[in-house]
Amino acid sequence: MTEVKAAAGQDTAWIVNLSLDDEGSQSFARLTTELAAKTPPQNQLAIVVNGRVVSAPTVMSPITGGKVQISSNFTKKDAEKLADDITG
């Protein structure tokens, strides 16, 4: 199983940072390359944890290297909750 680490952080706004292991990074790069070529809403990626969609961000470009940022109009509390939800 792919290991994912998630944490809330702040750039100009609150974001959720994900770090993927090598296996997850390679799979995610292939998936996001495919999704980035599609138009909305087909370019959304459902993040499912324990059978529940916890987020469905839009993929704007291929994500390689195992470092992922999810951005929205998050409050600190929202970002921390999503990070906790993702890591289960």
C-alpha positions in Angstrom: 0.0 0.0 0.0 1.2 3.5 -0.8 2.3 5.6 2.1 1.0 9.2 2.2 1.9 11.9 4.6 -0.3 15.0 4.8 0.0 18.3 6.7 -1.7 21.7 6.7 0.6 24.6 5.7 0.4 28.2 4.7 1.7 29.8 1.5 -0.4 32.9 0.7 -3.4 30.9 1.9 -3.9 27.6 3.8 -3.0 24.5 1.8 -2.6 20.8 2.3 0.7 19.3 1.4 1.0 15.6 0.6 4.2 13.6 0.3 4.0 10.3 -1.6 6.5 7.4 -1.5 8.2 6.3 -4.7 5.4 3.9 -5.7 2.7 6.4 -5.0 4.7 9.2 -6.8 4.9 7.2 -10.0 1.3 6.2 -10.0 0.2 9.7 -9.2 2.3 11.2 -12.0 0.7 8.8 -14.5 -2.8 9.6 -13.2 -2.4 13.3 -13.0 -0.8 13.5 -16.5 -4.0 11.8 -17.8 -6.4 14.0 -15.8 -4.6 17.3 -16.6 -5.4 16.7 -20.3 -9.1 16.6 -19.6 -11.6 19.4 -19.3 -13.7 20.1 -16.1 -15.2 18.2 -14.4 -13.4 15.2 -15.9 -10.1 16.6 -14.5 -11.2 16.2 -10.9 -9.5 13.6 -8.7 -11.5 12.0 -5.9 -9.5 11.4 -2.8 -11.3 8.5 -1.1 -10.4 7.4 2.4 -12.3 4.5 4.0 -14.9 4.6 1.3 -15.6 8.3 1.7 -14.6 11.1 -0.7 -12.7 13.6 1.5 -11.8 15.9 -1.4 -12.1 16.2 -5.1 -9.6 18.7 -6.3 -9.1 19.7 -10.0 -5.9 18.6 -11.6 -4.4 21.6 -13.4 -1.1 20.0 -14.6 0.8 16.7 -14.2 2.1 16.3 -10.6 5.4 14.5 -10.5 8.1 14.1 -7.8 5.7 13.0 -5.1 4.9 16.4 -3.7 1.3 17.5 -4.0 -0.5 20.6 -2.8 -4.2 20.9 -2.5 -5.4 24.5 -2.4 -8.8 26.1 -1.9 -10.2 28.8 0.3 -9.2 26.8 3.4 -9.2 28.1 6.9 -6.5 26.7 9.1 -9.1 24.4 10.7 -10.3 23.2 7.2 -6.8 22.5 6.1 -5.9 20.6 9.3 -9.1 18.6 9.1 -8.5 17.6 5.4 -4.9 16.6 6.2 -6.2 14.5 9.1 -8.9 13.0 7.0 -6.4 12.0 4.2 -4.0 10.3 6.6 -6.9 8.5 8.2 
